[in-house]
Amino acid sequence: MTDRELDAAGISDAALRAAYRHCRALNARHGRTYFLATRLLPVERRPAVHALYGFARWADDIVDSLDPGAGPDVRVRALARLQEDLEEGLRQGGGQPVVRALADTARRYAIDHTHFRDFMAAMRSDLVVTAYPTYADLRAYMHGSAAVIGLEMLPVLGTVVPREEAAPYAAALGVAFQLSNFLRDVGEDLDRGRVYLPADLLAANGVDRELLAWSRATGRPDSRITEALREFEALTRGVYRAAMPGVELLDPVARPCIRAAAVLYGGILDAVARDGYAVLHRRSVVPRRRRAAVAADGLVRVAAARLRARTVPGHRPPPSARALPAAASSPTAAVRSTEEVA
């Protein structure tokens, strides 16, 4: 994390600065899409976003990226240790780097601790639940795995309406982002023994886990799978449509970041469709030139939003941000290069 970001956020403690840098490094390495969008936020708000996503990334890595030879019990114990560290950190502010940064962000922005506990519950369920009978079952899981991420973000982003009015949209956008990832990662998740696509949606198209496994193993497509994936794509686009009006409820200077993230995550759907829904055989990616174009558009929107913030009488940043130094990034520094997130 750059010193400029930490200085602007008023983070001076050396150990805490190191913790935030660790979270930023996690996001730069693993979260290319959202890391790029975060560069469009006012400089003083970026450390908080990196802390929130860094913690989520750390927990997710325990579930999915721990030593493949480690049995379920090892993962259960690792999550339990993280839960204990989280609770201790939220009480006293210490703990491993991701927890230290998260606890500091939660304190600065008065983020409801229930969101973190709901997230951890979803991570624990990933160790035992391998399929979802219906979309309603999937959405119940996604409250903890995705919706709460949007809710955690709201105090950092700020709103122009009471926060509870923006909350359903923020939760829905978090769900839309994860649904996009589920569609892209069908093959990888199947390798881990999980199928996130609802079983009833698959069955309606003549698909079951065995057919998915056959296609994955043989590299051969099947029209029934393609139709099921296309239906899941349409469902996901519907969630985006429901969520996007909420962008206008955010603090204007935060809107370019979230709009860019939505375009980039939505671009995953475009990439999957462009690749013929071959998610069992290849990983679809948003082209770098597309990410660069979205970043450039975001820079223009950032400049316009900051100009309006300086010229519109009565505009004030969100209360949580007003407690922090008001230093702002120059638009040209918001995204140095898409190479940073390659």
Rosetta blueprint (number, residue, H / E / L):
1 M L
2 T L
3 D H
4 R H
5 E H
6 L H
7 D H
8 A H
9 A L
10 G L
11 I L
12 S L
13 D L
14 A H
15 A H
16 L H
17 R H
18 A H
19 A H
20 Y H
21 R H
22 H H
23 C H
24 R H
25 A H
26 L H
27 N H
28 A H
29 R H
30 H H
31 G L
32 R H
33 T H
34 Y H
35 F H
36 L H
37 A H
38 T H
39 R L
40 L L
41 L L
42 P L
43 V H
44 E H
45 R H
46 R H
47 P H
48 A H
49 V H
50 H H
51 A H
52 L H
53 Y H
54 G H
55 F H
56 A H
57 R H
58 W H
59 A H
60 D H
61 D H
62 I H
63 V H
64 D H
65 S L
66 L L
67 D L
68 P L
69 G L
70 A L
71 G L
72 P H
73 D H
74 V H
75 R H
76 V H
77 R H
78 A H
79 L H
80 A H
81 R H
82 L H
83 Q H
84 E H
85 D H
86 L H
87 E H
88 E H
89 G H
90 L H
91 R H
92 Q H
93 G L
94 G L
95 G L
96 Q L
97 P H
98 V H
99 V H
100 R H
101 A H
102 L H
103 A H
104 D H
105 T H
106 A H
107 R H
108 R H
109 Y H
110 A L
111 I L
112 D L
113 H H
114 T H
115 H H
116 F H
117 R H
118 D H
119 F H
120 M H
121 A H
122 A H
123 M H
124 R H
125 S H
126 D L
127 L L
128 V L
129 V L
130 T L
131 A E
132 Y L
133 P L
134 T L
135 Y H
136 A H
137 D H
138 L H
139 R H
140 A H
141 Y H
142 M H
143 H H
144 G H
145 S H
146 A H
147 A H
148 V H
149 I H
150 G H
151 L H
152 E H
153 M H
154 L H
155 P H
156 V H
157 L H
158 G L
159 T E
160 V L
161 V L
162 P L
163 R H
164 E H
165 E H
166 A H
167 A H
168 P H
169 Y H
170 A H
171 A H
172 A H
173 L H
174 G H
175 V H
176 A H
177 F H
178 Q H
179 L H
180 S H
181 N H
182 F H
183 L H
184 R H
185 D L
186 V H
187 G H
188 E H
189 D H
190 L H
191 D H
192 R L
193 G L
194 R L
195 V E
196 Y L
197 L L
198 P L
199 A H
200 D H
201 L H
202 L H
203 A H
204 A H
205 N L
206 G L
207 V L
208 D L
209 R H
210 E H
211 L H
212 L H
213 A H
214 W H
215 S H
216 R H
217 A H
218 T H
219 G L
220 R L
221 P L
222 D L
223 S H
224 R H
225 I H
226 T H
227 E H
228 A H
229 L H
230 R H
231 E H
232 F H
233 E H
234 A H
235 L H
236 T H
237 R H
238 G H
239 V H
240 Y H
241 R H
242 A H
243 A H
244 M H
245 P H
246 G H
247 V H
248 E H
249 L H
250 L E
251 D L
252 P H
253 V H
254 A H
255 R H
256 P H
257 C H
258 I H
259 R H
260 A H
261 A H
262 A H
263 V H
264 L H
265 Y H
266 G H
267 G H
268 I H
269 L H
270 D H
271 A H
272 V H
273 A H
274 R H
275 D L
276 G L
277 Y L
278 A L
279 V L
280 L L
281 H L
282 R L
283 R L
284 S L
285 V L
286 V L
287 P L
288 R H
289 R H
290 R H
291 R H
292 A H
293 A H
294 V H
295 A H
296 A H
297 D H
298 G H
299 L H
300 V H
301 R H
302 V H
303 A H
304 A H
305 A H
306 R H
307 L H
308 R H
309 A H
310 R H
311 T H
312 V L
313 P L
314 G L
315 H L
316 R L
317 P L
318 P L
319 P H
320 S H
321 A H
322 R H
323 A L
324 L L
325 P L
326 A L
327 A L
328 A L
329 S L
330 S L
331 P H
332 T H
333 A H
334 A H
335 V L
336 R L
337 S L
338 T H
339 E H
340 E H
341 V H
342 A L
